[in-house]
Amino acid sequence: MNRISVILITKNEAHDLPECLASVSWADEIIICDSGSTDATLDIARQHTSHVFSTDWPGFGPQKNRALSKATGDWVLSIDADERVSAKLRDEIKAVINQKNANDAYSIPRHSLYCGHKIRFGDWRGDRVTRLFRREKAQFTNALVHESLQVNGITGSLKSPLIHQAFKDFNEVLAKMDQYSTLGAQNHFASGKSASFYKAITHSLWTFIRGYFIRLGFLDGKAGFQLALSNAEGCYYRYLKLISLYKNS
C-alpha cells in the first residue's frame, strides 16, 4: 500500500483548522508549516500531528515547497486550512494512489462557498486544482501568491469534490482582498509588469464583466454579484499598489 502525506501551510487558522484536519485524519502523515500564528493554530495542529514546523513567511509557493520537502509519503495531498476533503474524495484518493497504472498527479474539482453561499457560476465555475501528486514528480512555483503545481509527468482527473470554505463573512473578504492584492502587486513588480491608473480601471472592469456576465455569475444571485464585485476590487487595488511600488522604488 502506498503512503500519503497531507501538507498544509498556516497562519492564524484556528477557526478553520479543526474541520480541515478532521477531514484528513485518515492520512499516513500530516505536515504543517506555520508562519507566526498568534491564535490557537499551533495548539490545534499539535493535537493532530507531531510534524508541526514554525518558519518565517517567504510567500505561498516557497512555503508550500518547504512543507513538501518534509513529506515522506509516496503521494502528497496539498490542501489549505479553509478546505475540506469530502468522504467521497477520500475514498477516491485511497483507490487511485494504489492503482497499478496511476498517473503522476490528479486535478480535483473544487466546490466553493462565498459567505455561506455555494457558488455554481462566475469565475469559480468549473474550478479544478491539481493537489494530489507523487512526491518525487512535482513542486510548486515560487510565486508569492496564486502559486501553481509543476508536474513532471501525466496529470489525470478525479471526480469527487474538495470543499472550499472560501470566505465566511465580509470581514474575511476584505482582509484577504488586502492580502492578495498586496502579494499580487509584489509579484507583478518582481516580473516587471507595467501599471497605470488606466490599467487599474480597465482590468478591474473586465474582471467584473467576465465573472458576472460572460461566466454567468448573475445566476448565483446576490452572492454572484458580490463575488464578481470583490474580484474586480481586488484587481483594482492590485494595480494601484503596483503603481505605488514603482513610485517608491
Contacts in CASP RR format, 6 or more apart in sequence:
PFRMAT RR
TARGET T0000
AUTHOR 0000-0000-0000
METHOD contacts of the structure
MODEL  1
MNRISVILITKNEAHDLPECLASVSWADEIIICDSGSTDATLDIARQHTS
HVFSTDWPGFGPQKNRALSKATGDWVLSIDADERVSAKLRDEIKAVINQK
NANDAYSIPRHSLYCGHKIRFGDWRGDRVTRLFRREKAQFTNALVHESLQ
VNGITGSLKSPLIHQAFKDFNEVLAKMDQYSTLGAQNHFASGKSASFYKA
ITHSLWTFIRGYFIRLGFLDGKAGFQLALSNAEGCYYRYLKLISLYKNS
1 98 0 8 1.000
2 73 0 8 1.000
2 74 0 8 1.000
2 75 0 8 1.000
2 97 0 8 1.000
2 98 0 8 1.000
3 28 0 8 1.000
3 29 0 8 1.000
3 72 0 8 1.000
3 73 0 8 1.000
3 74 0 8 1.000
3 75 0 8 1.000
4 27 0 8 1.000
4 28 0 8 1.000
4 29 0 8 1.000
4 73 0 8 1.000
4 74 0 8 1.000
4 75 0 8 1.000
4 76 0 8 1.000
4 77 0 8 1.000
4 93 0 8 1.000
4 97 0 8 1.000
5 27 0 8 1.000
5 28 0 8 1.000
5 29 0 8 1.000
5 30 0 8 1.000
5 31 0 8 1.000
5 71 0 8 1.000
5 72 0 8 1.000
5 73 0 8 1.000
5 75 0 8 1.000
5 76 0 8 1.000
5 77 0 8 1.000
5 135 0 8 1.000
6 24 0 8 1.000
6 27 0 8 1.000
6 29 0 8 1.000
6 30 0 8 1.000
6 31 0 8 1.000
6 76 0 8 1.000
6 77 0 8 1.000
6 78 0 8 1.000
6 79 0 8 1.000
7 30 0 8 1.000
7 31 0 8 1.000
7 32 0 8 1.000
7 33 0 8 1.000
7 64 0 8 1.000
7 67 0 8 1.000
7 68 0 8 1.000
7 70 0 8 1.000
7 71 0 8 1.000
7 76 0 8 1.000
7 77 0 8 1.000
7 78 0 8 1.000
7 79 0 8 1.000
8 20 0 8 1.000
8 30 0 8 1.000
8 31 0 8 1.000
8 32 0 8 1.000
8 33 0 8 1.000
8 67 0 8 1.000
8 78 0 8 1.000
8 79 0 8 1.000
8 80 0 8 1.000
8 81 0 8 1.000
9 32 0 8 1.000
9 33 0 8 1.000
9 34 0 8 1.000
9 35 0 8 1.000
9 60 0 8 1.000
9 63 0 8 1.000
9 64 0 8 1.000
9 66 0 8 1.000
9 67 0 8 1.000
9 80 0 8 1.000
10 17 0 8 1.000
10 32 0 8 1.000
10 33 0 8 1.000
10 34 0 8 1.000
10 35 0 8 1.000
10 37 0 8 1.000
10 41 0 8 1.000
10 45 0 8 1.000
10 81 0 8 1.000
11 34 0 8 1.000
11 35 0 8 1.000
11 36 0 8 1.000
11 37 0 8 1.000
11 41 0 8 1.000
11 57 0 8 1.000
12 36 0 8 1.000
12 37 0 8 1.000
12 38 0 8 1.000
12 39 0 8 1.000
12 41 0 8 1.000
13 20 0 8 1.000
13 37 0 8 1.000
13 39 0 8 1.000
13 41 0 8 1.000
13 81 0 8 1.000
13 82 0 8 1.000
14 37 0 8 1.000
14 39 0 8 1.000
14 40 0 8 1.000
14 41 0 8 1.000
14 44 0 8 1.000
15 168 0 8 1.000
16 81 0 8 1.000
16 82 0 8 1.000
16 165 0 8 1.000
17 41 0 8 1.000
17 44 0 8 1.000
17 45 0 8 1.000
17 81 0 8 1.000
18 44 0 8 1.000
19 84 0 8 1.000
20 79 0 8 1.000
20 80 0 8 1.000
20 81 0 8 1.000
20 82 0 8 1.000
20 83 0 8 1.000
20 84 0 8 1.000
21 30 0 8 1.000
21 44 0 8 1.000
21 45 0 8 1.000
21 48 0 8 1.000
21 49 0 8 1.000
23 84 0 8 1.000
23 85 0 8 1.000
23 86 0 8 1.000
23 90 0 8 1.000
24 30 0 8 1.000
24 77 0 8 1.000
24 79 0 8 1.000
24 85 0 8 1.000
24 90 0 8 1.000
25 48 0 8 1.000
26 90 0 8 1.000
26 94 0 8 1.000
27 77 0 8 1.000
28 73 0 8 1.000
29 49 0 8 1.000
29 51 0 8 1.000
29 71 0 8 1.000
29 72 0 8 1.000
29 73 0 8 1.000
30 48 0 8 1.000
30 49 0 8 1.000
30 51 0 8 1.000
31 49 0 8 1.000
31 51 0 8 1.000
31 53 0 8 1.000
31 67 0 8 1.000
31 70 0 8 1.000
31 71 0 8 1.000
32 45 0 8 1.000
32 49 0 8 1.000
32 51 0 8 1.000
32 52 0 8 1.000
32 53 0 8 1.000
32 67 0 8 1.000
33 53 0 8 1.000
33 55 0 8 1.000
33 63 0 8 1.000
33 66 0 8 1.000
33 67 0 8 1.000
33 70 0 8 1.000
34 41 0 8 1.000
34 42 0 8 1.000
34 45 0 8 1.000
34 52 0 8 1.000
34 53 0 8 1.000
34 54 0 8 1.000
34 55 0 8 1.000
35 54 0 8 1.000
35 55 0 8 1.000
35 56 0 8 1.000
35 57 0 8 1.000
35 63 0 8 1.000
36 54 0 8 1.000
36 57 0 8 1.000
42 52 0 8 1.000
42 54 0 8 1.000
45 52 0 8 1.000
46 52 0 8 1.000
51 70 0 8 1.000
53 66 0 8 1.000
53 67 0 8 1.000
53 70 0 8 1.000
55 63 0 8 1.000
55 66 0 8 1.000
57 63 0 8 1.000
58 66 0 8 1.000
59 143 0 8 1.000
59 144 0 8 1.000
59 145 0 8 1.000
59 183 0 8 1.000
60 140 0 8 1.000
60 143 0 8 1.000
60 144 0 8 1.000
60 145 0 8 1.000
60 146 0 8 1.000
60 147 0 8 1.000
60 183 0 8 1.000
61 140 0 8 1.000
61 141 0 8 1.000
61 142 0 8 1.000
61 143 0 8 1.000
61 144 0 8 1.000
61 147 0 8 1.000
62 140 0 8 1.000
62 142 0 8 1.000
64 78 0 8 1.000
64 140 0 8 1.000
64 147 0 8 1.000
65 139 0 8 1.000
65 140 0 8 1.000
65 142 0 8 1.000
67 78 0 8 1.000
68 76 0 8 1.000
68 78 0 8 1.000
68 135 0 8 1.000
68 139 0 8 1.000
68 140 0 8 1.000
71 135 0 8 1.000
72 135 0 8 1.000
73 135 0 8 1.000
74 97 0 8 1.000
74 134 0 8 1.000
74 135 0 8 1.000
75 97 0 8 1.000
75 132 0 8 1.000
75 133 0 8 1.000
75 134 0 8 1.000
75 135 0 8 1.000
76 132 0 8 1.000
76 133 0 8 1.000
76 134 0 8 1.000
76 135 0 8 1.000
76 138 0 8 1.000
77 85 0 8 1.000
77 93 0 8 1.000
77 131 0 8 1.000
77 132 0 8 1.000
78 131 0 8 1.000
78 140 0 8 1.000
78 149 0 8 1.000
79 85 0 8 1.000
79 131 0 8 1.000
79 162 0 8 1.000
80 164 0 8 1.000
82 164 0 8 1.000
82 165 0 8 1.000
82 166 0 8 1.000
83 110 0 8 1.000
83 162 0 8 1.000
83 163 0 8 1.000
83 164 0 8 1.000
83 165 0 8 1.000
84 162 0 8 1.000
84 163 0 8 1.000
84 164 0 8 1.000
84 165 0 8 1.000
85 93 0 8 1.000
85 162 0 8 1.000
85 163 0 8 1.000
86 160 0 8 1.000
86 161 0 8 1.000
86 162 0 8 1.000
86 163 0 8 1.000
88 160 0 8 1.000
88 161 0 8 1.000
89 108 0 8 1.000
89 158 0 8 1.000
89 160 0 8 1.000
89 161 0 8 1.000
89 162 0 8 1.000
91 160 0 8 1.000
92 158 0 8 1.000
92 159 0 8 1.000
92 160 0 8 1.000
93 132 0 8 1.000
93 158 0 8 1.000
96 102 0 8 1.000
96 106 0 8 1.000
96 132 0 8 1.000
96 158 0 8 1.000
97 132 0 8 1.000
103 153 0 8 1.000
103 154 0 8 1.000
103 155 0 8 1.000
103 156 0 8 1.000
104 133 0 8 1.000
104 134 0 8 1.000
104 137 0 8 1.000
104 138 0 8 1.000
104 151 0 8 1.000
104 152 0 8 1.000
104 153 0 8 1.000
104 154 0 8 1.000
104 155 0 8 1.000
105 130 0 8 1.000
105 132 0 8 1.000
105 133 0 8 1.000
105 134 0 8 1.000
105 137 0 8 1.000
105 138 0 8 1.000
105 149 0 8 1.000
105 151 0 8 1.000
105 153 0 8 1.000
105 154 0 8 1.000
105 155 0 8 1.000
105 156 0 8 1.000
106 130 0 8 1.000
106 131 0 8 1.000
106 132 0 8 1.000
106 133 0 8 1.000
106 155 0 8 1.000
106 156 0 8 1.000
106 157 0 8 1.000
106 158 0 8 1.000
107 128 0 8 1.000
107 129 0 8 1.000
107 130 0 8 1.000
107 131 0 8 1.000
107 155 0 8 1.000
107 156 0 8 1.000
107 157 0 8 1.000
107 158 0 8 1.000
108 128 0 8 1.000
108 129 0 8 1.000
108 130 0 8 1.000
108 131 0 8 1.000
108 132 0 8 1.000
108 158 0 8 1.000
108 160 0 8 1.000
108 161 0 8 1.000
108 162 0 8 1.000
109 126 0 8 1.000
109 127 0 8 1.000
109 128 0 8 1.000
109 158 0 8 1.000
109 159 0 8 1.000
109 160 0 8 1.000
109 161 0 8 1.000
109 162 0 8 1.000
110 127 0 8 1.000
110 128 0 8 1.000
110 129 0 8 1.000
110 161 0 8 1.000
110 162 0 8 1.000
110 163 0 8 1.000
110 164 0 8 1.000
111 118 0 8 1.000
111 127 0 8 1.000
111 161 0 8 1.000
111 162 0 8 1.000
111 163 0 8 1.000
111 164 0 8 1.000
112 118 0 8 1.000
112 119 0 8 1.000
112 124 0 8 1.000
112 127 0 8 1.000
112 164 0 8 1.000
112 166 0 8 1.000
113 119 0 8 1.000
113 163 0 8 1.000
113 164 0 8 1.000
113 165 0 8 1.000
113 166 0 8 1.000
113 167 0 8 1.000
114 124 0 8 1.000
114 166 0 8 1.000
114 167 0 8 1.000
114 223 0 8 1.000
114 224 0 8 1.000
114 226 0 8 1.000
114 227 0 8 1.000
115 167 0 8 1.000
115 168 0 8 1.000
115 169 0 8 1.000
115 170 0 8 1.000
115 173 0 8 1.000
115 223 0 8 1.000
115 226 0 8 1.000
116 168 0 8 1.000
116 223 0 8 1.000
117 220 0 8 1.000
117 222 0 8 1.000
117 223 0 8 1.000
117 224 0 8 1.000
119 125 0 8 1.000
119 166 0 8 1.000
119 220 0 8 1.000
119 223 0 8 1.000
119 224 0 8 1.000
119 227 0 8 1.000
120 219 0 8 1.000
120 220 0 8 1.000
121 215 0 8 1.000
121 216 0 8 1.000
121 217 0 8 1.000
121 218 0 8 1.000
121 219 0 8 1.000
121 220 0 8 1.000
121 224 0 8 1.000
122 211 0 8 1.000
122 212 0 8 1.000
122 215 0 8 1.000
122 216 0 8 1.000
122 217 0 8 1.000
122 220 0 8 1.000
122 224 0 8 1.000
122 227 0 8 1.000
122 228 0 8 1.000
123 207 0 8 1.000
123 210 0 8 1.000
123 211 0 8 1.000
123 215 0 8 1.000
123 227 0 8 1.000
123 228 0 8 1.000
123 231 0 8 1.000
124 166 0 8 1.000
124 227 0 8 1.000
125 215 0 8 1.000
125 216 0 8 1.000
125 217 0 8 1.000
127 164 0 8 1.000
128 157 0 8 1.000
129 162 0 8 1.000
130 148 0 8 1.000
130 149 0 8 1.000
130 151 0 8 1.000
130 155 0 8 1.000
131 149 0 8 1.000
131 162 0 8 1.000
132 158 0 8 1.000
133 149 0 8 1.000
133 151 0 8 1.000
137 151 0 8 1.000
137 152 0 8 1.000
137 153 0 8 1.000
138 149 0 8 1.000
138 150 0 8 1.000
138 151 0 8 1.000
138 152 0 8 1.000
139 149 0 8 1.000
139 150 0 8 1.000
140 147 0 8 1.000
140 148 0 8 1.000
140 149 0 8 1.000
140 150 0 8 1.000
141 147 0 8 1.000
141 148 0 8 1.000
141 149 0 8 1.000
141 150 0 8 1.000
143 187 0 8 1.000
144 183 0 8 1.000
144 184 0 8 1.000
144 186 0 8 1.000
144 187 0 8 1.000
144 190 0 8 1.000
145 180 0 8 1.000
145 183 0 8 1.000
145 184 0 8 1.000
145 187 0 8 1.000
146 180 0 8 1.000
146 184 0 8 1.000
146 187 0 8 1.000
167 173 0 8 1.000
167 176 0 8 1.000
173 230 0 8 1.000
177 230 0 8 1.000
177 233 0 8 1.000
177 234 0 8 1.000
177 237 0 8 1.000
178 237 0 8 1.000
180 234 0 8 1.000
180 238 0 8 1.000
181 234 0 8 1.000
181 235 0 8 1.000
181 237 0 8 1.000
181 238 0 8 1.000
181 241 0 8 1.000
182 241 0 8 1.000
184 238 0 8 1.000
184 241 0 8 1.000
184 242 0 8 1.000
185 238 0 8 1.000
185 239 0 8 1.000
185 241 0 8 1.000
185 242 0 8 1.000
185 244 0 8 1.000
185 245 0 8 1.000
186 245 0 8 1.000
188 195 0 8 1.000
188 238 0 8 1.000
188 242 0 8 1.000
189 242 0 8 1.000
189 245 0 8 1.000
189 246 0 8 1.000
189 249 0 8 1.000
193 242 0 8 1.000
195 239 0 8 1.000
195 242 0 8 1.000
195 243 0 8 1.000
195 246 0 8 1.000
196 239 0 8 1.000
196 243 0 8 1.000
197 239 0 8 1.000
197 240 0 8 1.000
197 243 0 8 1.000
199 239 0 8 1.000
200 235 0 8 1.000
200 236 0 8 1.000
200 239 0 8 1.000
200 240 0 8 1.000
200 243 0 8 1.000
201 236 0 8 1.000
203 235 0 8 1.000
203 236 0 8 1.000
203 239 0 8 1.000
204 232 0 8 1.000
204 233 0 8 1.000
204 234 0 8 1.000
204 235 0 8 1.000
204 236 0 8 1.000
204 239 0 8 1.000
205 232 0 8 1.000
207 228 0 8 1.000
207 231 0 8 1.000
207 232 0 8 1.000
207 235 0 8 1.000
208 228 0 8 1.000
208 229 0 8 1.000
208 231 0 8 1.000
208 232 0 8 1.000
211 217 0 8 1.000
211 227 0 8 1.000
211 228 0 8 1.000
211 231 0 8 1.000
212 218 0 8 1.000
212 224 0 8 1.000
212 225 0 8 1.000
212 228 0 8 1.000
212 229 0 8 1.000
217 224 0 8 1.000
217 225 0 8 1.000
217 227 0 8 1.000
217 228 0 8 1.000
218 224 0 8 1.000
218 225 0 8 1.000
220 227 0 8 1.000
END
